[in-house]
């Protein structure tokens, strides 16, 4: 997919994500970035609705990543 975006001249990609989307859904992009092979900026959004303080802490930890 990244190669196709490059061929179109795109330098950034945004996935609107949504409910149920988690960081692990985007691990392939992290894998490429860790190897220095991701030559596009990848952004994604997640929607969280924590119901207790522990869940809030989990969400804050995800934001840092």
N, CA, C, O and CB atoms as a CASP TS submission, in Angstrom:
PFRMAT TS
TARGET T0000
AUTHOR 0000-0000-0000
METHOD Language model
MODEL 1
PARENT N/A
ATOM      1  N   UNK     1       0.822  -1.187   0.000  1.00  0.00           N
ATOM      2  CA  UNK     1       0.000   0.000   0.000  1.00  0.00           C
ATOM      3  C   UNK     1       0.869   1.256   0.000  1.00  0.00           C
ATOM      4  O   UNK     1       0.584   2.219  -0.712  1.00  0.00           O
ATOM      5  CB  UNK     1      -0.937  -0.005   1.203  1.00  0.00           C
ATOM      6  N   UNK     2       1.935   1.236   0.808  1.00  0.00           N
ATOM      7  CA  UNK     2       2.811   2.407   0.873  1.00  0.00           C
ATOM      8  C   UNK     2       3.424   2.693  -0.492  1.00  0.00           C
ATOM      9  O   UNK     2       3.508   3.850  -0.903  1.00  0.00           O
ATOM     10  CB  UNK     2       3.919   2.197   1.920  1.00  0.00           C
ATOM     11  N   UNK     3       3.849   1.657  -1.191  1.00  0.00           N
ATOM     12  CA  UNK     3       4.424   1.847  -2.532  1.00  0.00           C
ATOM     13  C   UNK     3       3.404   2.484  -3.468  1.00  0.00           C
ATOM     14  O   UNK     3       3.756   3.351  -4.268  1.00  0.00           O
ATOM     15  CB  UNK     3       4.908   0.501  -3.114  1.00  0.00           C
ATOM     16  N   UNK     4       2.141   2.062  -3.377  1.00  0.00           N
ATOM     17  CA  UNK     4       1.096   2.652  -4.219  1.00  0.00           C
ATOM     18  C   UNK     4       0.893   4.125  -3.881  1.00  0.00           C
ATOM     19  O   UNK     4       0.730   4.953  -4.778  1.00  0.00           O
ATOM     20  CB  UNK     4      -0.228   1.885  -4.053  1.00  0.00           C
ATOM     21  N   UNK     5       0.901   4.456  -2.589  1.00  0.00           N
ATOM     22  CA  UNK     5       0.756   5.854  -2.196  1.00  0.00           C
ATOM     23  C   UNK     5       1.942   6.679  -2.701  1.00  0.00           C
ATOM     24  O   UNK     5       1.764   7.811  -3.150  1.00  0.00           O
ATOM     25  CB  UNK     5       0.633   5.974  -0.666  1.00  0.00           C
ATOM     26  N   UNK     6       3.147   6.117  -2.627  1.00  0.00           N
ATOM     27  CA  UNK     6       4.330   6.805  -3.145  1.00  0.00           C
ATOM     28  C   UNK     6       4.198   7.077  -4.639  1.00  0.00           C
ATOM     29  O   UNK     6       4.540   8.163  -5.106  1.00  0.00           O
ATOM     30  CB  UNK     6       5.590   5.980  -2.873  1.00  0.00           C
ATOM     31  N   UNK     7       3.709   6.105  -5.381  1.00  0.00           N
ATOM     32  CA  UNK     7       3.559   6.278  -6.832  1.00  0.00           C
ATOM     33  C   UNK     7       2.595   7.406  -7.171  1.00  0.00           C
ATOM     34  O   UNK     7       2.712   8.033  -8.224  1.00  0.00           O
ATOM     35  CB  UNK     7       3.075   4.981  -7.472  1.00  0.00           C
ATOM     36  N   UNK     8       1.648   7.664  -6.283  1.00  0.00           N
ATOM     37  CA  UNK     8       0.697   8.757  -6.496  1.00  0.00           C
ATOM     38  C   UNK     8       1.244  10.091  -5.998  1.00  0.00           C
ATOM     39  O   UNK     8       0.585  11.123  -6.127  1.00  0.00           O
ATOM     40  CB  UNK     8      -0.621   8.449  -5.797  1.00  0.00           C
ATOM     41  N   UNK     9       2.449  10.069  -5.430  1.00  0.00           N
ATOM     42  CA  UNK     9       3.060  11.294  -4.949  1.00  0.00           C
ATOM     43  C   UNK     9       2.631  11.699  -3.549  1.00  0.00           C
ATOM     44  O   UNK     9       2.899  12.821  -3.119  1.00  0.00           O
ATOM     45  CB  UNK     9       2.755  12.390  -5.885  1.00  0.00           C
ATOM     46  N   UNK    10       1.976  10.812  -2.842  1.00  0.00           N
ATOM     47  CA  UNK    10       1.521  11.145  -1.497  1.00  0.00           C
ATOM     48  C   UNK    10       2.650  10.967  -0.489  1.00  0.00           C
ATOM     49  O   UNK    10       3.441  10.029  -0.580  1.00  0.00           O
ATOM     50  CB  UNK    10       0.316  10.278  -1.105  1.00  0.00           C
ATOM     51  N   UNK    11       2.709  11.880   0.466  1.00  0.00           N
ATOM     52  CA  UNK    11       3.745  11.822   1.495  1.00  0.00           C
ATOM     53  C   UNK    11       3.166  11.612   2.885  1.00  0.00           C
ATOM     54  O   UNK    11       3.916  11.474   3.851  1.00  0.00           O
ATOM     55  CB  UNK    11       4.569  13.088   1.474  1.00  0.00           C
ATOM     56  N   UNK    12       1.840  11.585   3.001  1.00  0.00           N
ATOM     57  CA  UNK    12       1.197  11.366   4.290  1.00  0.00           C
ATOM     58  C   UNK    12      -0.121  10.629   4.066  1.00  0.00           C
ATOM     59  O   UNK    12      -0.738  10.722   3.004  1.00  0.00           O
ATOM     60  CB  UNK    12       0.963  12.714   5.037  1.00  0.00           C
ATOM     61  N   UNK    13      -0.524   9.910   5.076  1.00  0.00           N
ATOM     62  CA  UNK    13      -1.735   9.108   5.009  1.00  0.00           C
ATOM     63  C   UNK    13      -2.435   9.201   6.348  1.00  0.00           C
ATOM     64  O   UNK    13      -1.791   9.101   7.392  1.00  0.00           O
ATOM     65  CB  UNK    13      -1.421   7.630   4.640  1.00  0.00           C
ATOM     66  N   UNK    14      -3.745   9.392   6.334  1.00  0.00           N
ATOM     67  CA  UNK    14      -4.541   9.467   7.562  1.00  0.00           C
ATOM     68  C   UNK    14      -5.634   8.422   7.505  1.00  0.00           C
ATOM     69  O   UNK    14      -6.422   8.369   6.561  1.00  0.00           O
ATOM     70  CB  UNK    14      -5.147  10.882   7.758  1.00  0.00           C
ATOM     71  N   UNK    15      -5.666   7.595   8.531  1.00  0.00           N
ATOM     72  CA  UNK    15      -6.749   6.632   8.681  1.00  0.00           C
ATOM     73  C   UNK    15      -7.647   7.168   9.788  1.00  0.00           C
ATOM     74  O   UNK    15      -7.205   7.344  10.923  1.00  0.00           O
ATOM     75  CB  UNK    15      -6.209   5.176   9.011  1.00  0.00           C
ATOM     76  N   UNK    16      -8.885   7.422   9.462  1.00  0.00           N
ATOM     77  CA  UNK    16      -9.802   7.990  10.445  1.00  0.00           C
ATOM     78  C   UNK    16     -10.078   7.037  11.596  1.00  0.00           C
ATOM     79  O   UNK    16     -10.626   7.447  12.619  1.00  0.00           O
ATOM     80  CB  UNK    16     -11.100   8.372   9.780  1.00  0.00           C
ATOM     81  N   UNK    17      -9.705   5.769  11.443  1.00  0.00           N
ATOM     82  CA  UNK    17      -9.847   4.821  12.548  1.00  0.00           C
ATOM     83  C   UNK    17     -11.266   4.753  13.036  1.00  0.00           C
ATOM     84  O   UNK    17     -12.196   4.596  12.245  1.00  0.00           O
ATOM     85  CB  UNK    17      -8.934   5.191  13.689  1.00  0.00           C
ATOM     86  N   UNK    18     -11.440   4.868  14.321  1.00  0.00           N
ATOM     87  CA  UNK    18     -12.774   4.854  14.895  1.00  0.00           C
ATOM     88  C   UNK    18     -12.870   3.894  16.057  1.00  0.00           C
ATOM     89  O   UNK    18     -11.862   3.398  16.560  1.00  0.00           O
ATOM     90  CB  UNK    18     -13.790   4.493  13.848  1.00  0.00           C
ATOM     91  N   UNK    19     -14.064   3.646  16.466  1.00  0.00           N
ATOM     92  CA  UNK    19     -14.293   2.755  17.604  1.00  0.00           C
ATOM     93  C   UNK    19     -13.791   1.352  17.272  1.00  0.00           C
ATOM     94  O   UNK    19     -13.976   0.847  16.165  1.00  0.00           O
ATOM     95  CB  UNK    19     -15.797   2.718  17.980  1.00  0.00           C
ATOM     96  N   UNK    20     -13.161   0.752  18.249  1.00  0.00           N
ATOM     97  CA  UNK    20     -12.670  -0.606  18.065  1.00  0.00           C
ATOM     98  C   UNK    20     -11.280  -0.690  17.470  1.00  0.00           C
ATOM     99  O   UNK    20     -10.652  -1.747  17.525  1.00  0.00           O
ATOM    100  CB  UNK    20     -13.604  -1.354  17.207  1.00  0.00           C
ATOM    101  N   UNK    21     -10.784   0.398  16.904  1.00  0.00           N
ATOM    102  CA  UNK    21      -9.441   0.390  16.336  1.00  0.00           C
ATOM    103  C   UNK    21      -8.446   0.564  17.472  1.00  0.00           C
ATOM    104  O   UNK    21      -8.650   1.383  18.368  1.00  0.00           O
ATOM    105  CB  UNK    21      -9.268   1.509  15.258  1.00  0.00           C
ATOM    106  N   UNK    22      -7.393  -0.194  17.430  1.00  0.00           N
ATOM    107  CA  UNK    22      -6.364  -0.152  18.461  1.00  0.00           C
ATOM    108  C   UNK    22      -4.999  -0.028  17.787  1.00  0.00           C
ATOM    109  O   UNK    22      -4.861  -0.221  16.579  1.00  0.00           O
ATOM    110  CB  UNK    22      -6.426  -1.419  19.370  1.00  0.00           C
ATOM    111  N   UNK    23      -4.021   0.291  18.584  1.00  0.00           N
ATOM    112  CA  UNK    23      -2.660   0.457  18.055  1.00  0.00           C
ATOM    113  C   UNK    23      -2.188  -0.791  17.318  1.00  0.00           C
ATOM    114  O   UNK    23      -1.466  -0.682  16.327  1.00  0.00           O
ATOM    115  CB  UNK    23      -1.687   0.787  19.189  1.00  0.00           C
ATOM    116  N   UNK    24      -2.584  -1.978  17.785  1.00  0.00           N
ATOM    117  CA  UNK    24      -2.107  -3.192  17.125  1.00  0.00           C
ATOM    118  C   UNK    24      -2.585  -3.314  15.680  1.00  0.00           C
ATOM    119  O   UNK    24      -1.977  -4.037  14.891  1.00  0.00           O
ATOM    120  CB  UNK    24      -2.552  -4.402  17.904  1.00  0.00           C
ATOM    121  N   UNK    25      -3.655  -2.625  15.324  1.00  0.00           N
ATOM    122  CA  UNK    25      -4.109  -2.641  13.943  1.00  0.00           C
ATOM    123  C   UNK    25      -3.105  -1.948  13.016  1.00  0.00           C
ATOM    124  O   UNK    25      -3.106  -2.164  11.805  1.00  0.00           O
ATOM    125  CB  UNK    25      -5.475  -1.972  13.833  1.00  0.00           C
ATOM    126  N   UNK    26      -2.260  -1.122  13.605  1.00  0.00           N
ATOM    127  CA  UNK    26      -1.302  -0.360  12.811  1.00  0.00           C
ATOM    128  C   UNK    26       0.124  -0.855  13.003  1.00  0.00           C
ATOM    129  O   UNK    26       1.070  -0.183  12.591  1.00  0.00           O
ATOM    130  CB  UNK    26      -1.384   1.108  13.167  1.00  0.00           C
ATOM    131  N   UNK    27       0.294  -2.021  13.622  1.00  0.00           N
ATOM    132  CA  UNK    27       1.634  -2.571  13.838  1.00  0.00           C
ATOM    133  C   UNK    27       2.440  -2.736  12.555  1.00  0.00           C
ATOM    134  O   UNK    27       3.656  -2.549  12.592  1.00  0.00           O
ATOM    135  CB  UNK    27       1.528  -3.897  14.524  1.00  0.00           C
ATOM    136  N   UNK    28       1.822  -3.080  11.412  1.00  0.00           N
ATOM    137  CA  UNK    28       2.632  -3.173  10.184  1.00  0.00           C
ATOM    138  C   UNK    28       3.363  -1.861   9.865  1.00  0.00           C
ATOM    139  O   UNK    28       4.486  -1.885   9.360  1.00  0.00           O
ATOM    140  CB  UNK    28       1.739  -3.562   8.999  1.00  0.00           C
ATOM    141  N   UNK    29       2.738  -0.732  10.155  1.00  0.00           N
ATOM    142  CA  UNK    29       3.399   0.549   9.914  1.00  0.00           C
ATOM    143  C   UNK    29       4.532   0.769  10.914  1.00  0.00           C
ATOM    144  O   UNK    29       5.592   1.277  10.549  1.00  0.00           O
ATOM    145  CB  UNK    29       2.385   1.703   9.999  1.00  0.00           C
ATOM    146  N   UNK    30       4.313   0.388  12.168  1.00  0.00           N
ATOM    147  CA  UNK    30       5.389   0.476  13.162  1.00  0.00           C
ATOM    148  C   UNK    30       6.556  -0.414  12.773  1.00  0.00           C
ATOM    149  O   UNK    30       7.713  -0.027  12.933  1.00  0.00           O
ATOM    150  CB  UNK    30       4.874   0.087  14.555  1.00  0.00           C
ATOM    151  N   UNK    31       6.263  -1.596  12.265  1.00  0.00           N
ATOM    152  CA  UNK    31       7.303  -2.528  11.824  1.00  0.00           C
ATOM    153  C   UNK    31       8.155  -1.877  10.731  1.00  0.00           C
ATOM    154  O   UNK    31       9.385  -1.894  10.797  1.00  0.00           O
ATOM    155  CB  UNK    31       6.672  -3.853  11.307  1.00  0.00           C
ATOM    156  N   UNK    32       7.495  -1.312   9.740  1.00  0.00           N
ATOM    157  CA  UNK    32       8.234  -0.654   8.652  1.00  0.00           C
ATOM    158  C   UNK    32       9.033   0.539   9.172  1.00  0.00           C
ATOM    159  O   UNK    32      10.174   0.746   8.759  1.00  0.00           O
ATOM    160  CB  UNK    32       7.266  -0.193   7.545  1.00  0.00           C
ATOM    161  N   UNK    33       8.447   1.318  10.067  1.00  0.00           N
ATOM    162  CA  UNK    33       9.149   2.480  10.620  1.00  0.00           C
ATOM    163  C   UNK    33      10.383   2.043  11.401  1.00  0.00           C
ATOM    164  O   UNK    33      11.440   2.661  11.280  1.00  0.00           O
ATOM    165  CB  UNK    33       8.210   3.298  11.527  1.00  0.00           C
ATOM    166  N   UNK    34      10.262   0.991  12.196  1.00  0.00           N
ATOM    167  CA  UNK    34      11.398   0.496  12.970  1.00  0.00           C
ATOM    168  C   UNK    34      12.533   0.036  12.073  1.00  0.00           C
ATOM    169  O   UNK    34      13.699   0.140  12.452  1.00  0.00           O
ATOM    170  CB  UNK    34      10.964  -0.642  13.872  1.00  0.00           C
ATOM    171  N   UNK    35      12.210  -0.469  10.894  1.00  0.00           N
ATOM    172  CA  UNK    35      13.224  -0.938   9.945  1.00  0.00           C
ATOM    173  C   UNK    35      13.729   0.181   9.037  1.00  0.00           C
ATOM    174  O   UNK    35      14.607  -0.041   8.203  1.00  0.00           O
ATOM    175  CB  UNK    35      12.660  -2.068   9.098  1.00  0.00           C
ATOM    176  N   UNK    36      13.173   1.383   9.200  1.00  0.00           N
ATOM    177  CA  UNK    36      13.570   2.494   8.341  1.00  0.00           C
ATOM    178  C   UNK    36      13.002   2.401   6.943  1.00  0.00           C
ATOM    179  O   UNK    36      13.527   3.015   6.013  1.00  0.00           O
ATOM    180  CB  UNK    36      15.053   2.568   8.263  1.00  0.00           C
ATOM    181  N   UNK    37      11.930   1.636   6.787  1.00  0.00           N
ATOM    182  CA  UNK    37      11.347   1.406   5.462  1.00  0.00           C
ATOM    183  C   UNK    37      10.025   2.146   5.243  1.00  0.00           C
ATOM    184  O   UNK    37       9.400   1.991   4.194  1.00  0.00           O
ATOM    185  CB  UNK    37      11.128  -0.071   5.257  1.00  0.00           C
ATOM    186  N   UNK    38       9.603   2.931   6.199  1.00  0.00           N
ATOM    187  CA  UNK    38       8.345   3.665   6.049  1.00  0.00           C
ATOM    188  C   UNK    38       8.681   5.069   5.563  1.00  0.00           C
ATOM    189  O   UNK    38       9.186   5.895   6.324  1.00  0.00           O
ATOM    190  CB  UNK    38       7.534   3.708   7.401  1.00  0.00           C
ATOM    191  N   UNK    39       8.403   5.329   4.311  1.00  0.00           N
ATOM    192  CA  UNK    39       8.739   6.625   3.732  1.00  0.00           C
ATOM    193  C   UNK    39       7.488   7.465   3.483  1.00  0.00           C
ATOM    194  O   UNK    39       7.407   8.217   2.511  1.00  0.00           O
ATOM    195  CB  UNK    39       9.511   6.435   2.429  1.00  0.00           C
ATOM    196  N   UNK    40       6.531   7.319   4.370  1.00  0.00           N
ATOM    197  CA  UNK    40       5.308   8.106   4.329  1.00  0.00           C
ATOM    198  C   UNK    40       4.900   8.373   5.779  1.00  0.00           C
ATOM    199  O   UNK    40       5.143   7.543   6.656  1.00  0.00           O
ATOM    200  CB  UNK    40       4.162   7.365   3.525  1.00  0.00           C
ATOM    201  N   UNK    41       4.296   9.502   6.026  1.00  0.00           N
ATOM    202  CA  UNK    41       3.810   9.791   7.375  1.00  0.00           C
ATOM    203  C   UNK    41       2.454   9.128   7.537  1.00  0.00           C
ATOM    204  O   UNK    41       1.550   9.344   6.731  1.00  0.00           O
ATOM    205  CB  UNK    41       3.719  11.334   7.637  1.00  0.00           C
ATOM    206  N   UNK    42       2.315   8.330   8.570  1.00  0.00           N
ATOM    207  CA  UNK    42       1.061   7.630   8.814  1.00  0.00           C
ATOM    208  C   UNK    42       0.455   8.147  10.114  1.00  0.00           C
ATOM    209  O   UNK    42       1.089   8.111  11.169  1.00  0.00           O
ATOM    210  CB  UNK    42       1.280   6.089   8.875  1.00  0.00           C
ATOM    211  N   UNK    43      -0.771   8.623  10.022  1.00  0.00           N
ATOM    212  CA  UNK    43      -1.497   9.127  11.181  1.00  0.00           C
ATOM    213  C   UNK    43      -2.779   8.322  11.318  1.00  0.00           C
ATOM    214  O   UNK    43      -3.368   7.913  10.317  1.00  0.00           O
ATOM    215  CB  UNK    43      -1.800  10.657  11.047  1.00  0.00           C
ATOM    216  N   UNK    44      -3.210   8.096  12.540  1.00  0.00           N
ATOM    217  CA  UNK    44      -4.493   7.448  12.732  1.00  0.00           C
ATOM    218  C   UNK    44      -5.161   7.979  13.987  1.00  0.00           C
ATOM    219  O   UNK    44      -4.517   8.497  14.899  1.00  0.00           O
ATOM    220  CB  UNK    44      -4.329   5.930  12.813  1.00  0.00           C
ATOM    221  N   UNK    45      -6.463   7.831  13.996  1.00  0.00           N
ATOM    222  CA  UNK    45      -7.268   8.301  15.119  1.00  0.00           C
ATOM    223  C   UNK    45      -7.904   7.101  15.805  1.00  0.00           C
ATOM    224  O   UNK    45      -8.233   6.104  15.163  1.00  0.00           O
ATOM    225  CB  UNK    45      -8.354   9.309  14.648  1.00  0.00           C
ATOM    226  N   UNK    46      -8.067   7.210  17.083  1.00  0.00           N
ATOM    227  CA  UNK    46      -8.813   6.198  17.819  1.00  0.00           C
ATOM    228  C   UNK    46      -9.851   6.915  18.672  1.00  0.00           C
ATOM    229  O   UNK    46      -9.666   8.069  19.058  1.00  0.00           O
ATOM    230  CB  UNK    46      -7.865   5.309  18.699  1.00  0.00           C
ATOM    231  N   UNK    47     -10.919   6.232  18.953  1.00  0.00           N
ATOM    232  CA  UNK    47     -11.977   6.785  19.801  1.00  0.00           C
ATOM    233  C   UNK    47     -12.039   5.924  21.046  1.00  0.00           C
ATOM    234  O   UNK    47     -12.250   4.714  20.968  1.00  0.00           O
ATOM    235  CB  UNK    47     -13.370   6.828  19.059  1.00  0.00           C
ATOM    236  N   UNK    48     -11.858   6.539  22.167  1.00  0.00           N
ATOM    237  CA  UNK    48     -11.899   5.827  23.442  1.00  0.00           C
ATOM    238  C   UNK    48     -12.965   6.454  24.325  1.00  0.00           C
ATOM    239  O   UNK    48     -13.175   7.667  24.309  1.00  0.00           O
ATOM    240  CB  UNK    48     -10.514   5.855  24.147  1.00  0.00           C
ATOM    241  N   UNK    49     -13.619   5.621  25.079  1.00  0.00           N
ATOM    242  CA  UNK    49     -14.614   6.070  26.046  1.00  0.00           C
ATOM    243  C   UNK    49     -14.362   5.333  27.357  1.00  0.00           C
ATOM    244  O   UNK    49     -15.110   4.420  27.707  1.00  0.00           O
ATOM    245  CB  UNK    49     -16.073   5.820  25.525  1.00  0.00           C
ATOM    246  N   UNK    50     -13.310   5.723  28.087  1.00  0.00           N
ATOM    247  CA  UNK    50     -12.990   5.019  29.327  1.00  0.00           C
ATOM    248  C   UNK    50     -14.119   5.155  30.338  1.00  0.00           C
ATOM    249  O   UNK    50     -14.756   6.201  30.460  1.00  0.00           O
ATOM    250  CB  UNK    50     -11.684   5.549  29.922  1.00  0.00           C
ATOM    251  N   UNK    51     -14.344   4.057  31.061  1.00  0.00           N
ATOM    252  CA  UNK    51     -15.427   4.049  32.020  1.00  0.00           C
ATOM    253  C   UNK    51     -14.985   4.111  33.470  1.00  0.00           C
ATOM    254  O   UNK    51     -15.813   4.210  34.376  1.00  0.00           O
ATOM    255  CB  UNK    51     -16.240   2.849  31.818  1.00  0.00           C
ATOM    256  N   UNK    52     -13.664   4.053  33.691  1.00  0.00           N
ATOM    257  CA  UNK    52     -13.174   4.120  35.064  1.00  0.00           C
ATOM    258  C   UNK    52     -11.741   4.674  35.042  1.00  0.00           C
ATOM    259  O   UNK    52     -11.139   4.765  33.973  1.00  0.00           O
ATOM    260  CB  UNK    52     -13.226   2.707  35.753  1.00  0.00           C
ATOM    261  N   UNK    53     -11.198   5.037  36.186  1.00  0.00           N
ATOM    262  CA  UNK    53      -9.860   5.645  36.217  1.00  0.00           C
ATOM    263  C   UNK    53      -8.760   4.755  35.622  1.00  0.00           C
ATOM    264  O   UNK    53      -7.828   5.267  35.001  1.00  0.00           O
ATOM    265  CB  UNK    53      -9.500   5.987  37.640  1.00  0.00           C
ATOM    266  N   UNK    54      -8.857   3.450  35.801  1.00  0.00           N
ATOM    267  CA  UNK    54      -7.847   2.558  35.242  1.00  0.00           C
ATOM    268  C   UNK    54      -7.852   2.607  33.717  1.00  0.00           C
ATOM    269  O   UNK    54      -6.798   2.602  33.082  1.00  0.00           O
ATOM    270  CB  UNK    54      -8.079   1.126  35.723  1.00  0.00           C
ATOM    271  N   UNK    55      -9.039   2.653  33.145  1.00  0.00           N
ATOM    272  CA  UNK    55      -9.142   2.745  31.688  1.00  0.00           C
ATOM    273  C   UNK    55      -8.612   4.086  31.189  1.00  0.00           C
ATOM    274  O   UNK    55      -8.024   4.151  30.110  1.00  0.00           O
ATOM    275  CB  UNK    55     -10.600   2.553  31.239  1.00  0.00           C
ATOM    276  N   UNK    56      -8.808   5.149  31.954  1.00  0.00           N
ATOM    277  CA  UNK    56      -8.252   6.457  31.590  1.00  0.00           C
ATOM    278  C   UNK    56      -6.731   6.365  31.529  1.00  0.00           C
ATOM    279  O   UNK    56      -6.114   6.875  30.593  1.00  0.00           O
ATOM    280  CB  UNK    56      -8.692   7.552  32.605  1.00  0.00           C
ATOM    281  N   UNK    57      -6.123   5.715  32.524  1.00  0.00           N
ATOM    282  CA  UNK    57      -4.670   5.547  32.537  1.00  0.00           C
ATOM    283  C   UNK    57      -4.199   4.780  31.300  1.00  0.00           C
ATOM    284  O   UNK    57      -3.164   5.111  30.722  1.00  0.00           O
ATOM    285  CB  UNK    57      -4.227   4.817  33.817  1.00  0.00           C
ATOM    286  N   UNK    58      -4.950   3.761  30.895  1.00  0.00           N
ATOM    287  CA  UNK    58      -4.586   2.991  29.709  1.00  0.00           C
ATOM    288  C   UNK    58      -4.647   3.855  28.453  1.00  0.00           C
ATOM    289  O   UNK    58      -3.773   3.767  27.590  1.00  0.00           O
ATOM    290  CB  UNK    58      -5.507   1.777  29.558  1.00  0.00           C
ATOM    291  N   UNK    59      -5.667   4.678  28.355  1.00  0.00           N
ATOM    292  CA  UNK    59      -5.806   5.546  27.193  1.00  0.00           C
ATOM    293  C   UNK    59      -4.649   6.560  27.140  1.00  0.00           C
ATOM    294  O   UNK    59      -4.080   6.799  26.075  1.00  0.00           O
ATOM    295  CB  UNK    59      -7.170   6.279  27.230  1.00  0.00           C
ATOM    296  N   UNK    60      -4.313   7.144  28.277  1.00  0.00           N
ATOM    297  CA  UNK    60      -3.210   8.104  28.319  1.00  0.00           C
ATOM    298  C   UNK    60      -1.909   7.434  27.892  1.00  0.00           C
ATOM    299  O   UNK    60      -1.112   8.040  27.176  1.00  0.00           O
ATOM    300  CB  UNK    60      -3.065   8.705  29.733  1.00  0.00           C
ATOM    301  N   UNK    61      -1.683   6.197  28.318  1.00  0.00           N
ATOM    302  CA  UNK    61      -0.482   5.464  27.915  1.00  0.00           C
ATOM    303  C   UNK    61      -0.462   5.235  26.407  1.00  0.00           C
ATOM    304  O   UNK    61       0.600   5.320  25.789  1.00  0.00           O
ATOM    305  CB  UNK    61      -0.400   4.121  28.653  1.00  0.00           C
ATOM    306  N   UNK    62      -1.612   4.947  25.805  1.00  0.00           N
ATOM    307  CA  UNK    62      -1.684   4.762  24.364  1.00  0.00           C
ATOM    308  C   UNK    62      -1.361   6.056  23.624  1.00  0.00           C
ATOM    309  O   UNK    62      -0.690   6.032  22.591  1.00  0.00           O
ATOM    310  CB  UNK    62      -3.066   4.259  23.965  1.00  0.00           C
ATOM    311  N   UNK    63      -1.830   7.172  24.141  1.00  0.00           N
ATOM    312  CA  UNK    63      -1.564   8.465  23.492  1.00  0.00           C
ATOM    313  C   UNK    63      -0.073   8.706  23.403  1.00  0.00           C
ATOM    314  O   UNK    63       0.420   9.199  22.388  1.00  0.00           O
ATOM    315  CB  UNK    63      -2.244   9.619  24.257  1.00  0.00           C
ATOM    316  N   UNK    64       0.649   8.365  24.455  1.00  0.00           N
ATOM    317  CA  UNK    64       2.097   8.566  24.459  1.00  0.00           C
ATOM    318  C   UNK    64       2.774   7.759  23.358  1.00  0.00           C
ATOM    319  O   UNK    64       3.786   8.193  22.808  1.00  0.00           O
ATOM    320  CB  UNK    64       2.681   8.185  25.816  1.00  0.00           C
ATOM    321  N   UNK    65       2.224   6.584  23.029  1.00  0.00           N
ATOM    322  CA  UNK    65       2.817   5.752  21.988  1.00  0.00           C
ATOM    323  C   UNK    65       2.502   6.338  20.641  1.00  0.00           C
ATOM    324  O   UNK    65       2.910   5.788  19.618  1.00  0.00           O
ATOM    325  CB  UNK    65       2.316   4.305  22.075  1.00  0.00           C
TER
END
